[in-house]
């Protein structure tokens, strides 16, 4: 039986999954012309409320009971500290003066929490007349005191145009039955003043909103339209997603080739130059999923066929950077410094957004996403989703977890070179490795508004190693306690640095280098490179490459040069062992005599092994320094933001650091090491002895390796030259894999400086079986591939050859 609109949209009192499923079922049917009827507004308001409270749920379910208890506890503390006196000057003493944007912005967020508890059965405030009256009074007080149409914008624009109006509209949705009509009219007027549409920045009318900011504003305009029963506002919110006003120029449902948004290679960029899949990208995905679900089956349902770009992003952009439910820090930008938004929490937000998007997506896509999500949800036992989720998020997750028809998808595997955001991710069944690179196109870091104060080296090749058996590495007090001068994978000038981003607004630093990125072969192997140029005040230069293989990551450095009279170091590892970890460290098979706080020197280290992490091999034996120490810091030291600032409570964690000291003002220094994630000490010793991967070049011309087991040769050429029998006409990353009579080749120009690159191979090739249109072959004893790399923005070109 086909559902009528009245039946579908009146489903607000059912479970959240039922509400959204009903809307999705109706979404494909023809809708009447705008404007909508009163029942449309009523039903969508009920749906908006369900999206805040989770709808109807079984209070006897332990997970929901725990969620209600958590909400009750948070709301209880806010209720107890809410100033309800007649002479108050602020709602909470720690958010005074209320006129400061950060303070009224956070006050609205707290009021939303109280309103959610009031609207949720089972909490102490549920249905309380006293609480409702206090909420109405607090909203009025905030309007009269701070956030009103006549107030001039000051400080951070975000609080005025996104943070405050979103929390205000959510709160109004929840207490709409208790709000006087005059009060509601005032609150709609203040939103009309500071967020009249999603297309333009209010305090800078010539600036078009993009990416996550556009999504946030579209949600605000939609809620304002519902509360004001304004069909034109509803249409404006829907149309903003597609940017109808500017003919799709800033549509969220399009791939971009520069600036903010999703790229076809899976990259996501915000603020023009920041790799931001895990922060702003998640906000965009969540906001789009919210509006698609909220408006489904209504006169304002989203019908843009290009919404498929958002669907593609789940698998192209998010699946590669979500590891067992956590979001990789390499794509979280300045958010890594936020105490209350760790990788597990941002990961949970992304998982919830994907589940919400699945409620209205085509069945084949929705089925795949639910299976992906079920795998993430069931594997993360370090920080379970149920401990992080809101009640609406929990409702969506429980629907998947309790459905025996939804399989649990295994971990994503493969290699991913996100050329458009200078990130590389390599995944194997038990581990993953992410590289955070930077160039004149993508910044080394973003800081500002008091956030990410010590992010100096996070984009200088920082190497994130994720172990399936230890998901707390970067979530367990890592950022406030790690030595920010010794991030794993980086080569650094040890000069003292001043705090970043202490003023208002955000800023980025982009180095001058062109090369950052690499090539991927067959989705399973990749090679990456970055030309390191020191920040202003440093003459440091280095050429760094990584080769990401079946069970190993080979890291090479060459041309390390500096003339500043300071020590230069390459950090092999800086592992967080937790509060009390004393994992055994072996060097050359012997327990390392490393005292707390005192570095130990190993003159000829061939290999090392860190219990619970894996092995490290140093071809040719290396002078290695090891340090075991307890480090103490505070979240406040790295983030003083108005609404994200951390606590001053000391945090202590134990670390093992492995590094190579290149000395003072080195000239043409280098390094070579191999990461063996998850390997045992015995396997590391065997690997070190048998050397299944050979280093064939490591100098200023080329860096190259050969993996004899898989038939793979990989090289990065810094200029025209030869290595491993391969000759390149100019800068390029090249991977070649021989399997019998078949040869697979991948070529990229990560510096984006070439128009054509020629690659000569050291063996006979007879023909091409398949290739990109950009690749041509001259066959023979010394065949040549000519690759038109110009305009490809560093992406990989492929060819399949027959010997």
DODO-279520 format. One record per residue (C-alpha): x, z, y; residue in one letter. Coordinates in steps of 0.1 Angstrom, whole numbers, plus 5000, padded with zeros to 4 digits. Last residue first. Layout:
// residues N
XZYa ...
//
This chain:
// residues 803
556147784915x 552547784927x 551747944960x 549048174975x 549248205013x 548148465038x 548448525075x 548348895088x 547048995122x 549449055151x 547048945178x 546448605161x 546948405194x 550148245183x 550948315146x 550947955135x 552847995102x 555247745088x 556147825052x 559347665041x 560447585005x 564047604994x 563947424961x 560947224973x 557647254991x 556947235029x 553947455032x 551447505060x 549847835071x 547347875100x 544347745080x 544848045057x 546047975022x 545147874987x 546747704957x 549747584977x 552347364959x 555647324941x 557647624951x 561347664942x 563047994950x 564748164980x 561848135005x 562148005040x 559748155067x 558947965099x 557248145127x 555047965153x 553748095186x 555848405188x 555748725210x 552848905194x 555149195184x 553349245151x 554048885141x 552548865106x 553248705073x 551848765038x 552948565007x 551648564971x 553548374945x 552248264911x 554248114883x 555048464868x 554048724894x 556148694925x 555248904955x 556448814990x 555849035021x 557048925056x 556949095090x 558048875118x 560548825147x 562048475146x 562948185124x 562748385093x 565048355062x 564248525029x 567048575004x 566648955007x 567448925044x 568048635067x 567848605105x 565848515136x 564748835153x 563649185145x 562849075109x 560649305088x 561049265051x 559149305019x 560049184984x 557549264956x 557949174919x 555949484910x 558549674890x 561449524910x 560349664943x 562649504968x 563249635003x 564049495038x 565049585073x 566249305095x 568449215125x 569249565139x 570249695105x 568749805072x 568849545046x 568349515008x 567049865001x 566249874964x 563150014949x 563250114912x 566250334921x 566950464886x 568750784896x 566550884926x 563350784907x 564451004877x 565151304900x 561851254918x 560051234884x 561651564874x 560751734906x 557151624902x 555751344924x 552651414945x 553751184973x 557151014967x 558450965002x 561650755004x 564450795029x 566750575049x 568550645082x 570350475110x 572750525139x 573650235163x 575250465189x 574350835189x 574151025222x 574551375205x 574251385168x 572051175144x 570651495128x 568451415099x 565451635092x 563551835066x 561152105079x 559452365057x 556752545076x 554952885075x 551852935098x 550953185125x 548053165149x 547953405179x 544553445196x 544553285230x 541553075221x 541252705226x 539852495255x 537152245245x 534452295272x 536552335303x 539752205286x 542752445282x 544152275251x 547652295237x 548652655246x 545052765243x 545152685206x 547852955202x 551252965187x 553253125159x 555852955136x 557253105104x 560352925093x 562052725066x 564552475078x 566352195060x 569151975074x 570151675055x 573451475055x 572451185033x 573151044999x 573350664993x 569550644990x 567850975002x 564851044980x 562051284989x 559651424964x 556151574964x 553851824981x 552952114958x 556552224955x 558852044978x 561451824962x 564751684975x 566951394967x 570451264971x 571551514996x 575151485005x 576151735032x 573251975028x 572952195059x 570652505060x 568752585092x 568152955099x 564553075108x 563753195073x 566653145050x 567252815031x 569252844999x 567652524985x 566852564948x 569052314930x 567851984917x 569651774943x 567751984969x 564852184956x 562352364978x 559952614963x 556652664982x 556652985001x 553152965017x 551853275035x 549753145064x 549652785053x 552552575040x 552552325069x 555052055062x 557451915087x 559051615069x 561551345074x 562151415110x 564751195126x 566851375152x 568651285185x 570851535202x 571351515239x 574051355261x 571651105275x 573250785262x 570950705232x 571050465203x 569350445169x 569950085159x 568450135125x 565750335108x 564150285073x 561150465057x 560250375021x 556750505011x 556250544973x 553850534945x 552450174946x 554250064978x 554150125016x 557249985033x 557950155067x 560150025095x 561850185125x 564050025151x 565450275176x 566050325213x 566550645232x 567350605270x 565150905279x 563851005313x 560750785311x 559650785274x 562050655248x 561550315233x 560850285196x 560449935181x 557849985155x 557549835120x 555049805092x 555049675056x 552049665034x 550949664998x 547549674981x 545049465002x 546649154987x 549549175011x 549349355044x 551449285075x 552849485103x 552249695134x 554149785165x 556549555182x 556149495219x 557949795233x 557349915269x 555750255260x 552050325269x 551250665283x 547550755288x 545650945314x 542551165314x 540751315344x 541551645361x 545051795359x 547051965331x 547351645312x 550751685297x 552951995295x 556551945305x 559151825280x 562551975269x 564951715256x 565351675219x 565251295219x 563151205189x 562850995158x 559351055143x 558151045107x 556951405106x 556451565140x 559551755152x 559351795189x 555751935187x 557052215164x 553852285145x 551852605153x 548952505176x 548552165158x 548752285122x 546352575122x 544752475089x 543252135096x 546451925094x 547552035059x 544152175047x 543251895022x 545752014996x 545051874961x 544151524973x 547351514993x 547451355027x 550651245044x 550451185081x 553550995095x 554151015132x 555650675142x 556050745179x 552350785186x 552151165182x 555351215201x 554351365235x 551051525223x 551951865237x 549151915263x 546551745242x 543651855264x 543652015299x 541351755314x 543951505304x 546051365276x 546151035257x 549150945235x 551450665225x 549150415240x 548150085225x 549049745241x 552549815254x 553249965220x 552250255198x 552350365162x 550550635142x 551150585105x 548750705078x 549550795042x 547150865015x 547151054982x 545751084947x 544150744940x 546350554965x 545850485001x 547950325028x 546750345064x 548550165093x 547650205130x 548550005160x 545049965174x 544349595171x 546749545142x 544849785119x 546949735088x 545049865058x 546549915024x 544449994993x 542450264977x 539050424987x 538450744966x 535950724938x 532250664945x 529950934933x 526850764918x 523350794935x 520650784908x 521051154901x 519751224936x 520351594945x 523651514963x 522051224983x 519051414996x 521151715001x 523451525025x 520551405047x 519051755049x 522451905056x 522951685086x 519551785100x 520452155093x 523852135110x 526752075087x 530152255087x 529952505058x 527752265038x 530351995041x 532752205021x 536152285037x 538752295009x 536252184983x 536051824996x 535551624965x 531751644962x 530951544998x 533451255000x 532251104967x 528651144977x 529350975010x 530850674993x 527850654970x 525450684999x 527350415017x 527150174988x 523350224984x 522750185021x 524649855021x 522549714993x 519349855006x 519649705041x 520149985067x 517450215080x 518250555063x 521850445058x 522550495095x 521750865091x 524050885060x 526850715080x 526350955109x 526451255086x 529751135071x 531151075106x 530151425117x 531651575085x 534951395092x 534951535127x 534551875112x 537151825085x 539651685110x 539351975134x 536852005162x 536552365172x 540152415180x 540452095200x 544051965202x 543451695176x 540751565199x 543451405221x 543351095199x 541351125167x 542650815149x 545950945135x 544151275128x 542551125097x 538851235094x 538151465065x 535451395039x 537751335009x 539851105031x 538050925059x 540250665076x 539750365052x 535950425050x 535450435088x 536550105102x 535949835077x 533349995054x 531150175080x 532049915106x 530349645088x 526949815094x 527649845131x 528549475132x 525349405112x 523449515144x 524049155153x 520449075142x 519149265173x 515849405163x 516149765175x 512649925174x 511049975208x 507449915198x 507950175170x 508850135134x 512350245138x 513050395173x 514550735162x 516450585132x 518150305152x 518650545181x 520350815159x 522450555140x 523650415173x 524550765186x 526350865154x 528350535152x 529250565189x 530250935186x 532250855154x 534050585173x 534750825202x 536451065179x 537650935145x 537850565154x 539750645186x 542950435188x 543450455226x 544250155249x 541050055267x 539550405270x 538150345236x 539450145207x 538150095172x 540149895146x 538449755115x 540149405115x 537049255132x 537449485162x 535049755172x 534749865208x 536749915240x 539449685254x 540349345239x 539249115211x 535749265208x 533349245179x 529749265189x 526849505182x 527849765208x 527049505234x 529349515265x 529249145273x 525849105257x 524148905285x 525049165311x 521649335313x 520849275276x 523749505268x 522849505230x 522749885228x 521549895264x 518449695254x 517149985233x 517650235261x 516150005287x 513149935265x 512450315262x 512850355300x 510350075306x 507950245282x 507850565302x 506150855284x 508151095305x 509451285275x 509850975255x 511650785283x 513951075290x 514751085253x 515550705253x 517650735285x 519751015269x 520250815237x 521350515257x 523750725277x 525550845246x 525750495232x 527250355265x 529750635265x 530650565229x 531650205236x 531250075271x 529750165304x 530049905331x 531950015363x 530549865395x 528250165400x 531150425401x 529550775402x 526650645382x 528750465356x 526650165347x 524650015317x 523150325301x 520450375326x 519350635352x 521950885341x 522751105371x 519651065393x 517150965366x 518351265346x 517651495376x 514251335380x 513351395343x 514351765348x 512151795379x 509151635362x 509551865332x 509452165356x 506352035373x 504551985340x 505252345330x 507352355298x 505952535268x 504952235246x 508152055255x 510252335241x 512252125215x 512151795234x 513151975266x 516152125249x 517251775237x 516751635272x 518951915287x 521651885261x 521851505268x 521651545305x 524451805307x 527051625285x 526451265296x 526251195333x 527051525350x 529351665324x 531151335319x 531951295356x 534551565354x 534951745388x 532351675414x 529051495415x 526951575446x 523851795440x 520651655455x 519151555421x 519551895406x 522052065383x 523452375399x 521252665411x 517752535411x 518152335380x 520052605361x 517352865371x 514552645359x 516252585326x 516852955322x 513253035330x 511852795304x 514352925279x 513453285286x 509753215283x 510353045249x 512553335237x 509853595247x 507153385231x 509153395198x 508353095176x 511653135156x 513953375175x 514953575144x 515553255125x 513453155094x 511552865108x 513452645133x 512052575168x 513352895184x 516752845167x 516852485181x 515952625216x 518752875214x 521252605204x 519952385232x 520352665257x 523952695246x 524552325253x 522852355286x 525152645296x 528152425285x 527352165311x 526452425337x 529952575332x 531952255329x 530352115360x 531052435381x 527852545398x 527252815372x 530053015386x 530453155360x 530353055324x 531953365308x 529253575323x 526453385306x 523353255324x 524953275359x 524153435392x 521553685378x 519353885401x 516153875381x 517953965349x 517853745318x 521653725313x 522153565279x 524653785259x 522253895232x 520553555230x 523953375226x 525053615199x 521653565181x 521853195184x 525153185166x 523953415139x 520653245135x 522252905132x 524553035105x 521653215087x 519652895088x 522452695074x 523052955047x 519352945037x 519552565037x 522452575013x 520852844991x 517552654988x 514852914993x 514052785027x 513052445013x 513052205042x 510752065068x 512351885097x 516151905101x 515952085134x 517351835159x 516451515141x 513051665134x 512551715171x 513351355178x 510751265151x 508151475167x 508951305200x 508650965183x 505251055170x 503951175203x 505350875222x 503850625197x 500550805196x 500250765233x 500350385229x 503550185234x 504249945262x 505249705248x 504049425226x 502749515192x 505249545163x 505649305134x 506849485102x 510549535094x 510649885109x 507750025089x 509750115059x 512550245081x 510150475099x 508950615066x 512450665053x 513350855085x 510451095083x 510851145046x 514551215049x 513751465076x 511251645055x 507651615067x 506151735099x 507251425119x 505351195096x 502951085123x 505050775130x 504550635096x 500850705091x 499950595126x 502050285122x 500050195091x 501750205058x 501449915034x 500050005000x 
//
